[in-house]
Amino acid sequence: MAVTAAAHPRVELRRLPRGYLVAAALLPVLLLMLLGVSLAGRGTVPGAQVGASAPAFALSDLNGRPVLLSDLRGRPVIVNFWASWCGPCVREFPLLRQAISDHAGDRLTVVGIVFHDRSENARDFMSQMGARWPAAMDPSDDVAQRYGIIGPPESFFVDGNGIVVGHQIGELTARDLRAQLATLLGKE
């Protein structure tokens, strides 16, 4: 069955009043501007920021012992968010283990925060990877939210004064880790 032109009338833009055309063109721009002003007006960026104090935390490790960032004041710390199901975490754990060994004189420490994982899996992963640093559970995701974590791995480099001096989103390569440690340890 053929459809006639009369059944589907066409609107010709040339026949619309100029005000409608201008409004249609400007409306998306105005909406984007309002969104930008709204976001800028919030004044804070979620998550830990380089140059700011690291968000404090008090968690329990996989053996139930307390892990407090404040207890590590005076030491350089890598706060590493990870999970046993995370492939890049498998690749970066040996680098973290080596960094602790290489920088023992600098008192470098790592604190792992388990992200969306079960404690049994995390405990097995730590054992398989030969990791000896504290791994803390974050069951309410409160710490992950305060740090602005989307997914593992993600690492924050915190100096002895508790200031975030570096942030790595995604897997740490040997090159990335060297650069972050140079900043953290003041050996640039």
C-alpha positions, 0 to 999 in steps of 0.5 A: 500500500502506497503512502501519500504525501498528504498522510505525512505532512512535512514541516518546512523550517523556512516557514517557522517563525525565526524566534523558534529557530533561534530558541531551538539553536540556543536551548542546548547551549544554555542547558550546558552552561547551566550544568557547568555552573551547577557543577562548578558551584559545588566547590569540591572535587570528590576523592583524594587530591594531590597536594591535599591531606590523605583521607584518614581511615581506620579499618581492620586487616584480614586478620582483624588487626587495626589498620590506621593511616594515622599510625603511619605518620612520618613514613612514606605510604602507598595506599593501594586499592586492589582485588583478587579478581583484578588482572592488573593487580596481579602484575603490580603486586611484585613491583610493590613487593620489590619497592618495599624491599628496595626502599626499606631504608626509607621506611616505605610501606604499602597498605592494601585496601581490598575493593569489592572482594571477599576476605577469603579470596583476598587472603589467598591472593596475598599469600599467593603473591607473597605480599606481607603488607597489611591488607584492609577490608573496606566492607562499607566502601566508605574509604573507597568513596572518600578516595574517589575509587572507581575500580582497582587498581588505584594507588595513592602516594602519601608522604610522611606528613600525610599529604597525597603527593601522587596518584596512579589510576590503573596498573602501576608499571615499573616506570610509573612506580619509579616516577611516583617513588621519586616524588614520594621519597624526594629523589627526583 
